[in-house]
Amino acid sequence: NSSPDHAGAPPRRRNSVDGSPKTHRRSDWEAAPSLLEQADAAAEDALDFNLLKTLVSKTLCSEPAHSENARKKLTVMVEESNLLEQSVASCTERIGLPDFTELGYALVPVTQDTSLDHRVQEKLELCVAAHRRTSIQRFCYCTEKHRVPKHTKVKDILSLVRRLLQLDHINVLRCFEVAEDQEHLYFLYEFMACRTLSSAVDRQEQSTWTLPQVANISRECCAAIVAGAVSVGLQHLDLSPDHVLLPIDDTIGHPRAGTSFAKVFGVGLFGVVHEDFTDRVTRSPEVRQAYLQAVGQKRDSVVTNLQSHDKARLDSWSLGTIMYTILEGRLPYKHTADRMLKSENRPLISCGDTEVHAVIDGLLSISPSDRMECAQALRSQWFRKYWRTPTEFVESTFSKMMAFCGESLPQRLFGRFLVKFLDDRNLRKITQSYYALDMDGDGIVSEKDLQAVAKMLHKPKKSIDRLMYCLAPPGASSISCWCFAETMAEDVIDGRALRLAFESIDQDGSQEITPPELFETLHPLNPELTLEQVIHHIGIVELNCASNMELHDHTLDFDEFCQLFPTRMQRVQELDRRGEEALMRSMELRTRFESVREVTWEWIHRLESVLQELNTLKGLAIEKFRGEKAREEAVDGLRSNLKMADNCFRNTPGPDGDLEAKHQANKKARARMWHRIEKGGP
C-alpha cells in the first residue's frame, strides 16, 4: 500500500546511456502518488494529523475502486487519528503507551528512606519503582490522566514521550520509559540518591561552596536547559531550586574543583502533563502577568499561546534565579509583588567578580527582549575559566576509549549490557572521565571535542571515526555519557550489580548461562553478533579460568561469568593480593609477640596495681586531719610506686632486641643533635 516515492521523498536517480546520472520521472499513469500513498506517507509523521485526516477522507469519498483491505486500513487510520485528537483528560481508552505492569515494574512502598530528600517525594512527586526481575530501580513520576490539562491531546503526550526518550544529557535526569494503565501515566527516570538544591540552601550548605563549585553547578543547570531546547525542542518552564538534584554522597573527587554533578528534573512536563508551578517565586514577570490574564479570562492554560523564543526567555529568568540562589543562598526577590519586579533595583550580588554580575544580571533582566539566552550564558567566561582538565587525565581517558574499541564485539557488548545495572555512585565515577573529554563544557562530547582532544594528544584522525562508530548511536554527532559508560562499566561495577546482571541472563534459574541465553541477551544490542562469536568467547573464558579440559562444557557459572570482565578481575585480584599481604603481616606480628604474651599481661597488671596505689596514697598525703607520720608514710609510698612505674616503662615487654635496638638508635640520634647544637649548627 505504500511506495518509496511518497510525497516529500527525493526523486530517484538512474544512469543514462552515456553513464551520467539522470532524474527518474514517473510515467503518465503514475504522474502523482495516489491519495492512499499520500495518507500512508502522512501517517509516518506523528505530528501531521490534519493532513492525514484530509487525505483519508478524500480517499474514502472519491476512490471507491480501492480494495476492501485498503478501505479497512483507511478506516483504522481515521479512528487512530480521531483518538490522537482527543483530550487525555477525557479519553476513556488507552493512548498507545506500554502497560506499566507488563514492563515488569512495581511501585515501592513509601518508607523513611534516608537516601532521598523529603522534597523529592513531596514537591516533585517522585516515587521509586523496581523491576521485578532485574531489581533495577527507577524514579517514577506518576500522574492521573484526569489531572492532565484539558488542552493536552493524545498526540501531545505521544510527541512528548518521543522527545523525552531521545533526550540523553549528563545533567538531565534521563527518562527511560513511559507507560500507562487505565487511569495513570508513568514516567520512569534514572534513580539517584539525592537531595534538592532547596534542601541544601535551607541547611546553608552553599556557604561552604567555593566559587569554582558554584560556577560548575550553575553551568550544569544551564547545560541541561540548553540541551533540552536544542536537541529535542523541549523547555522546562517550571525550573526551581527543587528541580535541581544533587547527590547525597559528595565524597567522590572531581577534576572540576568539586562539582556536585547536578541533574535537572522536569524538562518538557510543564504545560503538557501539568500546569501547577512548583515554586511561584521563581516565575518570570511576564508569566505572572499571563497568569493574572488567564485567571481574568477564565483560561486554564498560561503558557500554551507563547512562542518558542518566549518560552526560552522564561527558562532564562528561572536559570538566573537558580544561579543567584546558589551564589547567595537566598532568592533574588523576597516576595512576588509586581512593584518589586517593575522597579529598577537589581538584586545585590556579594561576589566581586564582574563576569558573575554580567551573567546573572543578564538572565534576570526585567525586559524579556533584553534578557540573556541560556545558550549565550553557557558560553560566558565565568564558566569557561573554571573548566580545565589536566592533560594527563585527558590522555588516560582517551587511551581507555581506544582500548575498549579495539576489543572483540562480544566484549564490547558486555560493557553495553552492564550499563543499565550501574547505580548512581558508579555513574558519578564515570562522569569524571567523561567530563575530561568535554572541551567546551556543554555536557556533551561531540565529534568536534574528540577532534580537539586528538589534536592535543597528536592522535590520528581515523581514531575519531573508530570511536564514533563504536560508541555513538547511528547518525549521531556526539557520544552521550550513557554510551561512554560502556568503556568503564567493567571498572566501576560492584558485586551486587554483577550478580543482578548474571541472574537477568540466567532465564531458567539453573545458575549457569548457556551460549543461546547469552546470545539472546546480547544480540538485540548489535545485530551483527553471531552465536559462533559467543561460543568462541565463552571457550576462551573457560580456557583461562579452568585447568581441567573436561570442565569446558560451554556453560558459565557465576565465577566463570566474572571472568568475562578482565578489567574487573584485575581489580579483584589486586584486592586479593593486598588482603593476603595484610594476613601474612598480621600472622608475622602475632608470631613475634606470642613469646611475650604472658609477660605483657603481668606488666599490665603491675601497672594497674601501681595506679590503684597512687590514687589511694595521694588522698592520704593531702588530708591534713591525718597525723604527720601517716602523711610522711603516704609520701614515701608515692615515691616508691612512682619508681616502680618508671621501672615498668623503662622495661616494656616486646620482641627481643627490637626495643633495645630502637632505644640505642634514638640515643645516638639525640647525641648527634645535641652535638650540633653545641657547635651552633641547626
MOCORSUL-V865133 format. One record per residue. N is the residue number from 1. RES is the residue in three letters. OMEGA is omega in degrees with one decimal (* if undefined). Layout:
n: {N;N}
res: {RES;RES}
omega: {OMEGA;OMEGA}
//
This chain:
n: {1;2;3;4;5;6;7;8;9;10;11;12;13;14;15;16;17;18;19;20;21;22;23;24;25;26;27;28;29;30;31;32;33;34;35;36;37;38;39;40;41;42;43;44;45;46;47;48;49;50;51;52;53;54;55;56;57;58;59;60;61;62;63;64;65;66;67;68;69;70;71;72;73;74;75;76;77;78;79;80;81;82;83;84;85;86;87;88;89;90;91;92;93;94;95;96;97;98;99;100;101;102;103;104;105;106;107;108;109;110;111;112;113;114;115;116;117;118;119;120;121;122;123;124;125;126;127;128;129;130;131;132;133;134;135;136;137;138;139;140;141;142;143;144;145;146;147;148;149;150;151;152;153;154;155;156;157;158;159;160;161;162;163;164;165;166;167;168;169;170;171;172;173;174;175;176;177;178;179;180;181;182;183;184;185;186;187;188;189;190;191;192;193;194;195;196;197;198;199;200;201;202;203;204;205;206;207;208;209;210;211;212;213;214;215;216;217;218;219;220;221;222;223;224;225;226;227;228;229;230;231;232;233;234;235;236;237;238;239;240;241;242;243;244;245;246;247;248;249;250;251;252;253;254;255;256;257;258;259;260;261;262;263;264;265;266;267;268;269;270;271;272;273;274;275;276;277;278;279;280;281;282;283;284;285;286;287;288;289;290;291;292;293;294;295;296;297;298;299;300;301;302;303;304;305;306;307;308;309;310;311;312;313;314;315;316;317;318;319;320;321;322;323;324;325;326;327;328;329;330;331;332;333;334;335;336;337;338;339;340;341;342;343;344;345;346;347;348;349;350;351;352;353;354;355;356;357;358;359;360;361;362;363;364;365;366;367;368;369;370;371;372;373;374;375;376;377;378;379;380;381;382;383;384;385;386;387;388;389;390;391;392;393;394;395;396;397;398;399;400;401;402;403;404;405;406;407;408;409;410;411;412;413;414;415;416;417;418;419;420;421;422;423;424;425;426;427;428;429;430;431;432;433;434;435;436;437;438;439;440;441;442;443;444;445;446;447;448;449;450;451;452;453;454;455;456;457;458;459;460;461;462;463;464;465;466;467;468;469;470;471;472;473;474;475;476;477;478;479;480;481;482;483;484;485;486;487;488;489;490;491;492;493;494;495;496;497;498;499;500;501;502;503;504;505;506;507;508;509;510;511;512;513;514;515;516;517;518;519;520;521;522;523;524;525;526;527;528;529;530;531;532;533;534;535;536;537;538;539;540;541;542;543;544;545;546;547;548;549;550;551;552;553;554;555;556;557;558;559;560;561;562;563;564;565;566;567;568;569;570;571;572;573;574;575;576;577;578;579;580;581;582;583;584;585;586;587;588;589;590;591;592;593;594;595;596;597;598;599;600;601;602;603;604;605;606;607;608;609;610;611;612;613;614;615;616;617;618;619;620;621;622;623;624;625;626;627;628;629;630;631;632;633;634;635;636;637;638;639;640;641;642;643;644;645;646;647;648;649;650;651;652;653;654;655;656;657;658;659;660;661;662;663;664;665;666;667;668;669;670;671;672;673;674;675;676;677;678;679;680;681;682}
res: {ASN;SER;SER;PRO;ASP;HIS;ALA;GLY;ALA;PRO;PRO;ARG;ARG;ARG;ASN;SER;VAL;ASP;GLY;SER;PRO;LYS;THR;HIS;ARG;ARG;SER;ASP;TRP;GLU;ALA;ALA;PRO;SER;LEU;LEU;GLU;GLN;ALA;ASP;ALA;ALA;ALA;GLU;ASP;ALA;LEU;ASP;PHE;ASN;LEU;LEU;LYS;THR;LEU;VAL;SER;LYS;THR;LEU;CYS;SER;GLU;PRO;ALA;HIS;SER;GLU;ASN;ALA;ARG;LYS;LYS;LEU;THR;VAL;MET;VAL;GLU;GLU;SER;ASN;LEU;LEU;GLU;GLN;SER;VAL;ALA;SER;CYS;THR;GLU;ARG;ILE;GLY;LEU;PRO;ASP;PHE;THR;GLU;LEU;GLY;TYR;ALA;LEU;VAL;PRO;VAL;THR;GLN;ASP;THR;SER;LEU;ASP;HIS;ARG;VAL;GLN;GLU;LYS;LEU;GLU;LEU;CYS;VAL;ALA;ALA;HIS;ARG;ARG;THR;SER;ILE;GLN;ARG;PHE;CYS;TYR;CYS;THR;GLU;LYS;HIS;ARG;VAL;PRO;LYS;HIS;THR;LYS;VAL;LYS;ASP;ILE;LEU;SER;LEU;VAL;ARG;ARG;LEU;LEU;GLN;LEU;ASP;HIS;ILE;ASN;VAL;LEU;ARG;CYS;PHE;GLU;VAL;ALA;GLU;ASP;GLN;GLU;HIS;LEU;TYR;PHE;LEU;TYR;GLU;PHE;MET;ALA;CYS;ARG;THR;LEU;SER;SER;ALA;VAL;ASP;ARG;GLN;GLU;GLN;SER;THR;TRP;THR;LEU;PRO;GLN;VAL;ALA;ASN;ILE;SER;ARG;GLU;CYS;CYS;ALA;ALA;ILE;VAL;ALA;GLY;ALA;VAL;SER;VAL;GLY;LEU;GLN;HIS;LEU;ASP;LEU;SER;PRO;ASP;HIS;VAL;LEU;LEU;PRO;ILE;ASP;ASP;THR;ILE;GLY;HIS;PRO;ARG;ALA;GLY;THR;SER;PHE;ALA;LYS;VAL;PHE;GLY;VAL;GLY;LEU;PHE;GLY;VAL;VAL;HIS;GLU;ASP;PHE;THR;ASP;ARG;VAL;THR;ARG;SER;PRO;GLU;VAL;ARG;GLN;ALA;TYR;LEU;GLN;ALA;VAL;GLY;GLN;LYS;ARG;ASP;SER;VAL;VAL;THR;ASN;LEU;GLN;SER;HIS;ASP;LYS;ALA;ARG;LEU;ASP;SER;TRP;SER;LEU;GLY;THR;ILE;MET;TYR;THR;ILE;LEU;GLU;GLY;ARG;LEU;PRO;TYR;LYS;HIS;THR;ALA;ASP;ARG;MET;LEU;LYS;SER;GLU;ASN;ARG;PRO;LEU;ILE;SER;CYS;GLY;ASP;THR;GLU;VAL;HIS;ALA;VAL;ILE;ASP;GLY;LEU;LEU;SER;ILE;SER;PRO;SER;ASP;ARG;MET;GLU;CYS;ALA;GLN;ALA;LEU;ARG;SER;GLN;TRP;PHE;ARG;LYS;TYR;TRP;ARG;THR;PRO;THR;GLU;PHE;VAL;GLU;SER;THR;PHE;SER;LYS;MET;MET;ALA;PHE;CYS;GLY;GLU;SER;LEU;PRO;GLN;ARG;LEU;PHE;GLY;ARG;PHE;LEU;VAL;LYS;PHE;LEU;ASP;ASP;ARG;ASN;LEU;ARG;LYS;ILE;THR;GLN;SER;TYR;TYR;ALA;LEU;ASP;MET;ASP;GLY;ASP;GLY;ILE;VAL;SER;GLU;LYS;ASP;LEU;GLN;ALA;VAL;ALA;LYS;MET;LEU;HIS;LYS;PRO;LYS;LYS;SER;ILE;ASP;ARG;LEU;MET;TYR;CYS;LEU;ALA;PRO;PRO;GLY;ALA;SER;SER;ILE;SER;CYS;TRP;CYS;PHE;ALA;GLU;THR;MET;ALA;GLU;ASP;VAL;ILE;ASP;GLY;ARG;ALA;LEU;ARG;LEU;ALA;PHE;GLU;SER;ILE;ASP;GLN;ASP;GLY;SER;GLN;GLU;ILE;THR;PRO;PRO;GLU;LEU;PHE;GLU;THR;LEU;HIS;PRO;LEU;ASN;PRO;GLU;LEU;THR;LEU;GLU;GLN;VAL;ILE;HIS;HIS;ILE;GLY;ILE;VAL;GLU;LEU;ASN;CYS;ALA;SER;ASN;MET;GLU;LEU;HIS;ASP;HIS;THR;LEU;ASP;PHE;ASP;GLU;PHE;CYS;GLN;LEU;PHE;PRO;THR;ARG;MET;GLN;ARG;VAL;GLN;GLU;LEU;ASP;ARG;ARG;GLY;GLU;GLU;ALA;LEU;MET;ARG;SER;MET;GLU;LEU;ARG;THR;ARG;PHE;GLU;SER;VAL;ARG;GLU;VAL;THR;TRP;GLU;TRP;ILE;HIS;ARG;LEU;GLU;SER;VAL;LEU;GLN;GLU;LEU;ASN;THR;LEU;LYS;GLY;LEU;ALA;ILE;GLU;LYS;PHE;ARG;GLY;GLU;LYS;ALA;ARG;GLU;GLU;ALA;VAL;ASP;GLY;LEU;ARG;SER;ASN;LEU;LYS;MET;ALA;ASP;ASN;CYS;PHE;ARG;ASN;THR;PRO;GLY;PRO;ASP;GLY;ASP;LEU;GLU;ALA;LYS;HIS;GLN;ALA;ASN;LYS;LYS;ALA;ARG;ALA;ARG;MET;TRP;HIS;ARG;ILE;GLU;LYS;GLY;GLY;PRO}
omega: {-178.6;-179.2;177.9;-180.0;179.3;-176.5;177.8;-179.7;179.7;179.8;178.3;-177.8;176.3;178.4;176.6;-178.3;-179.3;176.9;-179.6;-179.3;176.2;-179.3;177.7;179.7;177.5;173.6;-176.2;-176.2;176.3;-176.3;-178.9;178.0;179.8;177.9;178.8;177.2;178.5;178.8;178.8;177.8;179.0;179.2;178.5;177.8;-173.6;-176.3;-174.7;-173.8;-178.6;177.2;-179.8;-178.7;-179.9;-178.7;-179.8;179.9;177.5;-177.9;-178.5;-176.0;-170.0;-177.7;179.4;-177.8;179.4;-179.7;-179.6;179.3;178.9;179.5;177.1;179.4;179.7;178.1;177.2;179.4;177.8;179.5;178.8;179.1;176.1;177.6;-178.1;179.9;-178.8;175.2;-179.3;-177.1;-178.1;-177.7;180.0;-178.4;171.4;-175.4;174.2;177.8;177.7;177.9;-176.2;-179.3;-179.2;176.0;177.3;-178.6;174.9;179.7;179.1;179.7;-179.4;178.3;177.2;-177.2;-178.2;-179.4;-178.5;174.0;-178.2;178.2;179.3;180.0;-174.8;-176.5;-176.1;179.8;177.1;173.1;-176.4;174.5;-179.3;177.1;-174.1;-174.7;-175.3;-178.5;176.7;-179.8;177.8;165.4;-179.3;171.9;-175.3;178.0;177.0;-175.9;-178.9;176.0;178.2;-179.9;-175.3;-178.2;-179.1;178.8;179.8;-179.7;178.3;178.2;-179.1;176.4;177.6;179.8;-179.7;-178.6;178.5;179.4;177.7;-176.0;-178.4;-178.4;-173.3;-177.3;175.2;175.7;-168.6;175.4;-177.6;-176.8;174.7;-176.4;-179.1;162.5;-174.2;-173.0;-171.7;168.0;-177.1;175.2;-175.0;-178.0;175.5;-177.0;174.5;173.9;-166.4;170.8;179.6;176.8;178.0;179.1;178.4;178.8;178.7;178.0;177.6;177.1;-176.8;179.1;178.9;-178.7;175.6;179.5;173.5;177.1;178.3;-179.3;-176.5;175.6;177.2;178.7;-179.6;175.7;179.3;179.9;178.7;-179.7;-179.9;-179.4;178.9;-177.8;-173.8;-171.7;-176.2;176.4;179.4;173.3;179.9;174.9;179.9;-175.4;179.2;177.3;177.6;-178.3;177.9;-175.6;177.8;179.5;179.0;-178.4;-179.6;-177.0;-177.9;-179.6;-176.8;-179.0;-179.1;172.9;168.6;175.7;-174.0;176.6;-178.5;174.8;-177.6;178.3;171.0;180.0;174.8;-174.7;-174.9;-179.3;179.0;-178.7;179.2;176.8;176.5;-179.7;177.4;179.9;-175.5;-178.8;-176.8;179.4;-179.9;-178.9;-178.4;176.6;178.0;177.5;178.1;178.5;178.5;177.2;179.1;177.6;179.6;179.6;179.6;174.9;179.7;-174.3;179.4;-171.8;-176.3;-174.8;-179.5;175.9;-176.1;179.7;175.0;177.1;178.3;178.9;174.8;177.5;177.5;178.6;-179.3;178.4;175.8;176.7;178.9;-178.5;178.8;179.2;178.6;-176.1;-172.2;-178.6;178.6;178.5;-177.6;179.4;-175.6;179.9;-171.0;-178.6;-177.9;-178.8;176.2;-176.8;-178.9;-179.5;-179.7;-178.6;178.0;178.7;-177.7;179.6;-176.5;-178.7;-178.5;-179.5;-178.8;179.2;176.2;178.9;-177.3;-177.8;-175.3;177.9;178.2;179.8;-178.4;176.7;-178.5;-179.1;179.8;-178.9;179.8;-174.2;179.8;176.6;-178.4;179.3;176.8;178.1;-179.7;179.2;-176.2;179.8;178.2;179.5;-172.2;-176.5;175.3;-177.3;-179.4;179.8;176.1;-178.1;-179.4;179.7;177.9;-178.0;-179.9;178.9;179.9;178.3;177.6;178.8;-179.6;178.8;179.2;-180.0;176.7;178.8;177.7;-178.1;177.1;-179.8;178.7;180.0;175.3;176.8;178.2;179.9;-175.5;-172.0;-176.0;178.6;-179.6;176.6;-173.9;177.3;177.0;-177.8;177.6;174.9;178.5;-178.7;178.7;179.0;-179.7;178.7;-178.5;-178.8;179.9;-172.8;-174.9;173.4;179.1;178.1;-178.9;174.1;-178.4;177.1;176.5;176.2;180.0;176.9;177.1;178.0;179.7;177.9;179.6;-178.0;179.1;176.7;179.4;-178.4;-178.6;176.9;177.6;178.5;179.0;178.7;-179.4;180.0;-175.1;-169.5;-176.2;174.2;-179.8;179.0;-178.5;178.7;-179.7;178.2;179.9;-179.2;179.2;174.4;178.1;-178.8;178.0;-175.7;-175.7;-177.9;-179.7;-176.4;-171.4;-176.0;-179.6;-173.7;-178.3;-179.5;179.4;178.2;177.6;177.4;178.9;-177.2;177.3;177.1;-178.3;-173.4;-176.7;178.0;-179.1;-176.4;174.8;-179.4;178.2;177.7;176.9;177.9;179.2;178.9;179.4;179.3;-173.5;-175.6;176.9;179.0;178.5;-178.0;-179.6;-179.8;178.6;179.2;179.0;177.7;179.2;179.4;179.4;-179.5;177.4;177.5;178.1;179.4;179.3;178.5;-178.7;-173.3;179.5;179.0;-179.3;-177.4;180.0;-179.1;-178.6;-178.3;179.3;169.9;-174.9;166.1;-173.8;179.4;177.9;177.8;177.9;179.0;178.7;-176.8;-173.2;-179.9;177.2;-180.0;176.6;178.5;179.1;178.4;177.0;176.2;177.6;179.5;178.6;177.1;178.2;177.9;178.3;179.2;178.7;179.5;179.2;177.7;178.2;178.2;178.5;-179.9;-178.0;-177.1;-179.6;-176.9;-177.7;-176.4;-179.1;179.4;-179.7;178.0;177.3;179.1;179.4;179.5;179.0;178.8;178.3;177.8;176.6;179.5;178.0;178.4;179.6;178.7;-180.0;-175.1;-178.0;176.2;178.4;-175.4;-175.4;179.8;-173.6;-177.2;177.0;-179.1;-178.5;-179.5;179.7;179.8;177.3;177.4;177.5;178.3;177.4;177.0;176.4;-178.6;-178.3;178.8;175.6;176.0;177.4;177.8;178.1;179.1;178.0;-179.0;177.2;-178.0;179.2;179.6;179.8;178.3;-176.6;173.1;-174.9;-177.0;179.5;178.8;178.5;179.6;179.3;179.2;178.5;179.6;178.1;179.9;178.5;178.8;178.6;-179.8;179.0;178.1;178.5;-179.6;179.7;179.0;178.1;179.3;-179.1;*}
//
